[in-house]
Amino acid sequence: MPICRSTLATLFVGLMIVMPSVSQAENVKITPLGSHDGEFCKFDRAMIFEDPDGTRILYDAGRTVAGPDDPRLGKIDALLVSHMHGDHVGDKHLTSPNAGECGNPDISVKAVPNTNTVNIALATGAKIITGSEMPRFFGNKLKALGGDPKNSQLVRFGASRMVGGVSVTTVPAVHSNGINGAMIDGELGQLLQESGLTAYAGPPTGYVLQFTNGLVVYLSGDTGVTAEQETVVGGQYKAKLVVMNIGDTYTTGPTEAAYVINELIKPTAVIPSHANEVATSSGDTVAGTKTAVFSDAVTVPVHLPLSGRTMSFDGNGVCVSGC
């Protein structure tokens, strides 16, 4: 039976309505959880990555997630920790979102010896996925607090582990990775603090995440320039989006980080992180900051991690909304 023109027109309009929603559903959503809404501030590291299948991964909860009761968290399936320093694992945290100032957030809530990461994992039932010697540390913490130590899971360099539809692997980072004595109960923790030493937790890590829409994201963690950024991240995994720490002194500075982006990885886009400064005012980059220097030096689009603003990326690393 022939289809009349009015029926074809109706079908066409229906498809036009459905297609954008299907396309949107295939994007990866990234939501920074910084200290102050709409800004990129001093201690901002934390980000939530949401796959099209609904899997939600929290990266480096640090000090700006206001504990497990932070209303911005929602469902969390896994937490990633690049290394054990307090500003990444969370030795303390915000009293509440927007507390204090962008350059001096109120992070007066003590989270040791548990850490913000462990407290969030316990409350949400999320797994903690880490490399090096960190999994046993987190597993023992979970067990001591009545949680399941099996929720702390290992992924070594060169291997991968699935969280929902997201593949997670660790890649080398050049940094230190000591556990502060304040995170260790008893006499050992006290002795470490008194001696000014830390407990060895293995090498620090970066991460490569592969999402179900084909997007590959590299999370640098705190690192200097490494050969693996070219051979593994750029060559093997062909990362299209990079979250690059640019804070200098403790990690790559803005010009070093720009070299990694322009010459080694060559992604489609980059999100700066760990700038250790008041990087924005009213959402705009502050002139003369490390973030401004980095943005001017790179040759790909730079998307600022403004707290609470969700960005959506397609499989090629192109931001399609929120940037």
Secondary structure, DSSP 8 states (H G I E B T S, - for coil): ----HHHHHHHHHHHHHHHHHHHHHTSEEEEE--SSTT---TT---EEEE-TTS-EEEE--TTTS-STT-TT----SEEE-S--SHHHHTSEE-SSTT-EETTEE---EE-TTT-HHHHHHHHHT-EEEE-TTHHHHHHHHHHHTTS-GGGEEE--BT--EEETTEEEEEEE--S--EE-GGGS-HHHHHHHHHHT--EE----EEEEEE-TTS-EEEE--S----THIIIIIIIIS--SEEEEE--SSSS--HHHHHHIIIIII--SEEEEE---S--EETTEE-TTSHHHHHHHH-SS-B----TT--EEE-TTS-EEE--
